[in-house]
Amino acid sequence: KPVVHNTVPPKVTHFSYGLRPFYVASELGHRDKLLVGILTTEENIDSLVLAVNNTWGPLLPKIIFFTPFSRDVDFSEKYNKVLGLPIVQLADVEDENFSKTKLSFKMLKYMYDHYANNYEWFMRVEDSMYLKPEKLLELLNSVNSSKDVYLGRPGSYRAKGGDNGDDNLYSNDKYCYGGTGIALSRSALMKLAPHLENCLENALTEQEEIGRASC
């Protein structure tokens, strides 16, 4: 079981909720700009999770950490109640059978089920990542979230060992690297979510499957 050491308590968000959406359609819908889902594990809570929650996390509209379901019966008491960390344990994902692909797909489904109507953008990142919130929000404000947008650092499935050896991103199956973060517009998430279970059953890798389903 994890032990809570003398850790620095998490900061309260300082994000300005007075920030208005860039597009009129979003203004009428009164949606916040961004929900960031952060993939993590129970063993990283006292280190990477607290680091995120005390640096760039509070500068974004909303962040949620997602972990495999814990066997520790005091998990919620220690982390959600005492430390006040926004952590969700995902059912059907356990530490001994940990799969980042399964965790990521379950996280996207959770965001769809609980927050689809509350945010313009949904982002998947990992706990070791560092973000510049002001730059991220500036970028997202310049893109129309009412369109189907799948945003991230581009990669090519065939370029990773396919038959033709061609690494041209414009002629091959494309996806975004997970390590640098993947952002989906609300419209894209709405279309992706119904296919997540099927993608999980036939997955190549997480990033490639999200890319194939989003195209």
N, C-alpha and C positions, 0 to 999 in steps of 0.2 A: 504494500500500500504506500502511496506517496506521502511524504511528510512535509508539512508546511513549515518552512524555516522562518527566520526573521527576514521576511521579504518586505520590499517597499510596497505600500498599499497602492492600488491602481488609481489613476487620475480620473477625475470627472471630465466628461466631454466639454470642450470649449468651442465646438463647432457652432457657427452662427446660423441659427435657423431662420434668420431674416433674409438669407440669400434666396433670391427669386429665380425660378427656372428660366432658362433661356428662351424656350418656345411657348407660344401662347396656348397651344393645346395642353401642354404640361401644366401651365399656370391654372387653367380651368379645372384640371384634375386634382390639383393640390397635392401632388406627389413630391416626396423628398427626392434628392438627387441620386443618392447612391447607398446601396447596402453591400458591404464587403464581407464575404464569408472566408474565414481563415482556417485552413486545414492544420490540425495539430494533433498531439498525442498527450496522454496524461502525464508522461514523464517530462514533458517540456513546459508544463504550466508554471513551475517555479522559476523558469529561466526565460525562454523565448516569448511565452504568452505575456508575462508581466512586462517584458521589454517592449513589446508592441503596444500594450495597453498604457504604457507610460511615455511613449514617444509619439508616433504618428497616428495611433488609433483614435485618441480623443479629438483629433482635428478633422475627422470625417463624420458625415451624418449618422451612420450606424455601422458598427462592426459586430460580428458574432464569431466566436471560436467554435469549431466543430471537432469533436473527438469521438473515437469508438466508445461504445457503452462500457462504463466502468463496473468492475465487481466490488468496488469500495462503496459500501452502503452509506458512508458519510461524505461522499463526493460532493453532492449538492450543498450540504451544510458548510463544508470547508471552503469551497470555491465560489459558488453562486451567492450564498448568504453572507458568509464572513468577509470574503474578499470582494464580493460584489462583481465578479467577473461575468461577462456575458457568454457563458459556455453552454452549448447544447450537446448532449450525448445522443448519438444516433443509434437507434435500435437496429438490430440485424447486422451491426458492425461491431465486432469484438476484437480485443487486442491480440488474442492468440491467432485469429484469422484475419489480421489487419491487411487491408488492401486499399491503397490510396485511390485507386480507380473507383472502388465501391463507395468509399467515404466521400469522394468528390461528387459522384452521381447522386448519392443520398442527400448530400448538402444542397445541391441544386434543386432537388425535388422538394426539400424542406422549405427553401426560400420561395419556391413557386407556390407551395401549399399555404404558407403563412404570410407572405409579403408581396405577392404578385401585383397587388393593386396599390402598394404603398410607395414604390420607388421607380425611378426612371431607368436606373442602371443596376446591374447585379454583377459583382466581381468575385472571382475565385483566386485566392492567393495562398501561399504557404507561410508558415510561421517564421521562417528564416528570412523572409523578404523585408526590404526597407522601402517605404513609399515616401514620396514628396506630395502630401495631400493637395497643396495649392496647385501644383502642376497637373496632377491627375484631374482635379475638378475643372481646371481651365481647359484641359483637353476634352473632357466629356461635355462641357458647356458648348463646345464648338461643333458637336456632332448631333444630328437629329435623332433623338432617342425613340421617335415614333416609327422609325424604319428598322428593318431587321439588320442589326449590327453585331458582328462578332469581331472583337478587337483584341489585339495582342501582338507579340513578336512572332512573325511568320516563320513557318517551317514547312517542309515538304515530306510526306510519307515516303514517296518513291525515292527521294534523295537520300533516305536513310538505309538504302540497301535494296532498292527495287531492281527490277530486271533491266530497265533501260539505262540506268546510271546517270540519267539526266537530272541535274539539280536546279532546273529552271522552275521557280516557284509559280510562274504564270502558266505553265503547261502541265503541272502535276497536281495530285490531290493535296490540298493545303490544310493546315491546321495551325494553331498558335501554341507555342511552348508554355507548359504549365508553370515552370519555375519563375517566369517573369510576370505571371499574372494574366488572367483572361477576363475580359469584360463583355457582358451581353446586355444589349438593350432589352427593355421589358418586352417588346414585340418579339425579339428573338427567343427569349426565355419561354414565352407563352407557346411558341411553336416547338421548341426543343423538349419541354417537359414531358409531353405524352409519349416520347420515344425513348426516354431514359432507361426504362426497365429492359426493353428489347436490346438497346445498345449495350447494356451491362452484361447480358447473356452472351453476346457475340463480340465482346470487346477485343480489340487489338491492343491499344494502349489508351489511357484515359484521354489525353489531349487529342489524339487522332480521331477517337470516337466522337468527342464533342465537336470537332471540326467537321467531320462527315455529316453529323446530324444537323449542324447549323447551316450547311451550304444548301 
